[in-house]
Amino acid sequence: MDDKEFKFEVTRQIGLLGESSKGWRKELNLVSWNEREAKLDIREWSPDHQKMGKGVTLSKEEATKLAELLKGYLAT
């Protein structure tokens, strides 16, 4: 694998957050990058999951902290 190549595998589709008029879907998934442990991932995907937009990948600890922050935000 050369430096510019990477592998990914969506190991679990958790949920759809939204969809654009062009069919790209913003999703929350568990994704394994370069055969590493799967992490929570939020990003847009093409309808066939062959192309992706920029996204955010979170460890379990980061996802827990995000959930706490969102809970506080949504309570206001």
Residue, then its C-alpha position, 0 to 999 in steps of 0.5 A: m500500500d503506498d502512502k496515498e492509498f488507504k483502506f476502509e470498511v464500514t463495519r456497522q451502519i448506525g443511522l442516517l443524519g440527512e440526505s442532499s438533493k444529489g443523493w449523498r447521505k450524511e451518516l453515522n457509522l462504525v468505520s475501520w480505517n487501514e484495518r485498524e479498530a473501527k471508530l464512530d464516523i460522521r461524513e457524507w457518502s455517495p449513494d454507492h459508498q465508493k466516494m466520501g466527503k470529509g468527516v469526523t472520526l471519534s474514539k469511544e471516549e470522544a463520542t462519550k464526551l460529545a454525547e455529554l456536550l450535546k445533552g447539555y446543549l439540547a437541554t438549553 
